[in-house]
Amino acid sequence: MSTNRRDFLSRSGMGMGSVALSWLLQRENSHARPFPGEKESFNLTPKEPFGRPKAKAMISMFMQGGPSHIDLMDPKPLLDKYAGKIFPGKIKYDNAAQASSTVLACPWKYSRCGESGMEISELLPHLQTIADDITIIRSMTTGVNNHGQSIFALNTGRVTPGNPALGAWLSYGLGNETDELPSFIVLKDPRGLPVIGVQNWSNGWLPSLYQGTVVRSQEPRIANLDAPTHLKGEPQRRYLSYLDQLNRQHLNQHPGELELEARISSYELAAKMQTAAKEALDISSESKATKQLYGIDDPATEEFGTRCLIARRLVERGVRFVQLFTKNQYWDHHGSIRKRLPESCKYIDQPAAALVQDLKGRGLLDSTLVHWGGEMGRLPVIQNDTGPDKVGRDHNTYGFSMWLAGGGVRGGYVHGATDEWGHHAVIDKVTQHDYHATLLHLFGLGDGKLNFKRNGLPVGLIPPTDSGEVIKAILKG
C-alpha cells in the first residue's frame, strides 16, 4: 500500500498525528503575510509586523466597575476646599435617583513618588514604589456613561457588542510566539464574570481561532483539556489523526470556510496544551521570594497575586495577550466608598506592582506592555447621601485615569489632565481610539494597516468613521 507524505506525517511525530502534521506544514510556509490576491490563511504562526515594534506581548489588568481616579491617581485639592458644599457647575449623573450635588473630598492622602514626583494615593503604596516605571494617563474618556458600552469602547473600539476584543486583534495581526499555548488567554476572577461576561474576550467576526481562552482559578484551570479516561493515550492520537484527515478533506472541498480552518487549528493546539498549559499554569516551581513579591503568602492578595504571576509565566513562554479581570462591578463604588475602595486596592496593589517589578527584573518589561485600568472613573460629588459611611461616587467616563508600563512606554510620566474637579478631561484628551492607535503603533501594526475583510470591505480595530492619534508623548525615546 502506498503512503504519501501526509499519511506518513499523520502517523509520526510521537504519535501526535494532526499536531505534528500541522506544525511541520506551517513551518514550511512563510511567516510573512500573503501577497496581494493570495488567499490568507488563518493560524497562529508568528507574523511579521508592518512597522518596527516596541512590544511583543501585553498584559491587561482590567478593573471592571470604574476605579475612582480622584481618590487614586488624580489629586484635586479644590475638592477639599469645597467639601460638603454645593458643586458650582453642571454634573452629568448616571443615577439621577441617588444623585447629589454635594462635593465629596478625597478621604486619603497623596504622596509624591519616585524621582518623577508623580502623585499617587496612599491606597496604592506598592504602586508608589514603581512610579518611575509607569505612565499615568489622567485624561482618558469614552463619553458613554454606562459600564457595558464603555467596556466595549475600550476593549473593542466600538460601543456596540459583537466586535473582536483587543486580544483577538493582536492574535490575528501577529500570531503567537509559541505553538503550544493560545495566543489570547483570559484569567478571570473566581468570584464571577465582569459585566458583559464572555463578550469581553470575544473574537467577534474574526475567525473563532482568535477568541480568548479562559483559565480558571482552580483545577481544572482549562475546561475539557484532558481527554476522557477511555480516550487517553493511543486512542486519542488515532482519533485526532483521523479527525484531521476528515477535516482537511472537507476543507479542500470547501475552501475559505473560516470556522472550519479555526476548528482544525483549535484541535491541534488543544493536543499540545495538554502538556504545555499544565506546566505554564503551575507556580509550584517559583521561588518563595517570588511568591512573597506577589503577595501569595497573604490571603488578601493571594488570589490576584497568583493570577499576576501566571500572567508573567505565560508571556515568558510566548503568549501574545493575557487579560486579567476583576469580578462584576468590583470597582463600582456607588456607596460605602470609604470601606470598599481600600479593600479593592488592597486586593490588587501589591500583585500589580510586583508584576512590573518581576518583568523588569527578568528583562521582559521592555517588550511587554502592561495595562491597569477600568472602563470609567467616578464623579467629584456624593452619591447616596445617607451618612458618611454610606456615601459613594457615581460614574464618570468624561475624564478618568489608567496606567501603562513597559513595551515602549515612558516611565515616571503623567499625561493629560482633567479639570480642577476631576470631571472632564481638558488637557491632552485621550479617547479609546487614541489608546488603540497607540497600542497598534507599539506592536508595529499602526497606520491603519491591520484590517480584516468583512463583507468585502476592510475593517480594523479603529472604526473608519473615527480618528485615532498615537499618543506620542507617552512613547519612550
Secondary structure, DSSP 8 states (H G I E B T S, - for coil): ----HHHHHHT-STT-HHHHHHHHHHHHS-SS---TTS------S----SS--S-SEEEEEE-TT---HHHHT---HHHHHHTTSB-SS----S-GGG---BB---SS-EEEETTTTEEEETT-HHHHHTGGGEEEEEEEE----SHHHHHHHHHHSSSSSSS--HHHHHHHHH--S-SSS-SEEEE--TT---TTGGGGG--TTS-GGGS-EEE-SSSSSSTT-S--GGGTTHHHHHHHHHHHHHHHHHHHHSTT-HHHHHHHHHHHHHHHHHHHHHHHH--TTS-HHHHHHTTTTSTTTHHHHHHHHHHHHHHHTT-SEEEEE--TTTT--SS-HHHHHHHHHHHHHHHHHHHHHHHHHTT-GGGEEEEEE-S-EE-SB-BS-S-TTT-B--EE-SSEEEEEESTTB-SSEEE-EE-TTSSSEEES-EEHHHHHHHHHHHTT-TTTT--EEETTEEE-SS-TTS-----GGGB--
